[in-house]
Amino acid sequence: MEYLKRICLSKLGTRSKDEFLISCDTIVVQENSILQKPKNFLEAVEMLERLSGKTHKVASGLGIYYKGLERFAFEFSQVHFRSWNHKQIREYVEKYSPFDKAGSYGVQDKEGPVRSFDGSYTNILGFPIRTFFQYHEFWKKYLKGN
């Protein structure tokens, strides 16, 4: 998760001491390889062919900064894909243009490749809300003390 941590913390950008900043990013992990956002149509099709009929992990990470404290947290979910043929995959990419999504798909897409999942829907969608609220409790306690 070092890769995801680097991305999330770098997205926090330049910080002043009193700012409260949150950043987030999501990756898909298949057979120890990270699948990011596809660069083009062909790459999207290749990613979906690789994921078709298999189970993979989705990790969404949070970078959080306040008063000099920097934290990183992440959450995992598992996603189970339908088995799709090449034609179905191409039609999906043409219809949904998943070029802004890690792994080339959106869990929310109707007629999408996701058969089922284990874990948090919002994590797969791109924001680990449970993890955020756990840290929200940390920050509330921290802020009361300062």
Long-range contacts (C-beta under 8 A, 24 or more apart in sequence): 1-59, 1-61, 1-74, 3-27, 3-34, 4-59, 4-61, 4-74, 5-61, 5-63, 5-72, 5-74, 7-61, 8-61, 8-62, 8-63, 8-72, 9-63, 9-70, 9-72, 10-63, 11-63, 12-63, 12-65, 12-70, 15-65, 17-67, 17-68, 18-67, 19-65, 19-66, 20-65, 20-66, 20-139, 21-63, 21-64, 21-65, 21-66, 22-62, 22-63, 22-64, 22-65, 22-132, 23-62, 23-63, 23-64, 24-60, 24-61, 24-62, 24-63, 24-126, 24-127, 24-128, 25-60, 25-61, 26-58, 26-59, 26-60, 26-61, 26-102, 26-123, 26-126, 27-58, 27-59, 27-102, 28-56, 28-57, 28-58, 28-79, 28-102, 28-103, 29-56, 29-57, 29-58, 29-59, 30-54, 30-56, 30-57, 30-103, 35-102, 35-103, 35-104, 36-102, 37-99, 37-100, 37-101, 37-102, 37-104, 38-98, 38-99, 38-104, 39-99, 40-99, 41-93, 43-104, 44-93, 44-98, 44-99, 44-104, 45-86, 45-89, 45-90, 45-93, 45-104, 47-103, 47-104, 48-84, 48-89, 48-92, 48-93, 48-104, 48-105, 48-113, 49-84, 49-86, 49-89, 51-81, 51-103, 51-104, 51-105, 51-113, 52-81, 52-82, 52-83, 52-84, 52-89, 52-113, 53-81, 53-82, 53-83, 53-84, 54-80, 54-81, 55-79, 55-80, 55-81, 56-81, 56-103, 58-102, 58-103, 58-119, 58-123, 58-124, 59-123, 60-123, 60-124, 60-126, 60-127, 60-128, 60-131, 61-128, 62-128, 62-131, 62-132, 62-135, 64-135, 64-139, 66-139, 66-142, 66-143, 67-142, 67-146, 69-142, 71-135, 71-138, 73-128, 73-131, 73-134, 73-135, 74-128, 74-131, 75-119, 75-120, 75-123, 75-128, 75-130, 75-131, 76-119, 76-123, 77-117, 77-118, 77-119, 77-120, 77-121, 77-123, 77-124, 78-117, 78-118, 78-119, 79-107, 79-114, 79-117, 79-124, 80-114, 80-115, 80-116, 80-117, 80-118, 81-113, 81-114, 81-115, 82-113, 82-114, 82-115, 84-113, 89-113, 102-126
